[in-house]
Amino acid sequence: MSDTNTRVPSIQAHELPRPVPLAELEECPVGDVFRRMGDRWSLLLVAVLGQRPHRYNELHRSIEGISQRMLTRTLRGLEVDGLVRREVFPTVPPSVEYSLTPLGRTLLEPVSALADWAVRHEAEINASRSQYER
């Protein structure tokens, strides 16, 4: 079943085993991507690099609060996943530029849809949260 044919979201069209086996959860490609994108910095880096390529120091300056170590680790993880391309230029000293790969660019649409949903429902989410903060 696909969303285009049945209007059933793909995440609901697949029947999950009950209980969900831990081994299956660990090997699930969806969970793997969600874990990568669910960290503090990956989505922000994808969004920034979605605008244009950036050099390392430019990225570091543009994201307040990210350490050099965490920026390096996050970029490396995104590169390993095939979402970010690292290009070294033979200058003195060498300069490095990061950009989204074609695969990384395909992530912009679904991430934008989730961001649009969050903005659209911000008031409802905040109202619900405030009921629990009393």
Secondary structure, 3 states (H helix, E strand, C coil): CCHHHHCCCHHHHCCCCCCCCHHHHHHCHHHHHHHHHCCCCHHHHHHHHHHCCEEHHHHHHHCCCCCHHHHHHHHHHHHHCCCEEEEEECCCCCEEEEEECHHHHHCHHHHHHHHHHHHHCHHHHHHHHHHHCC
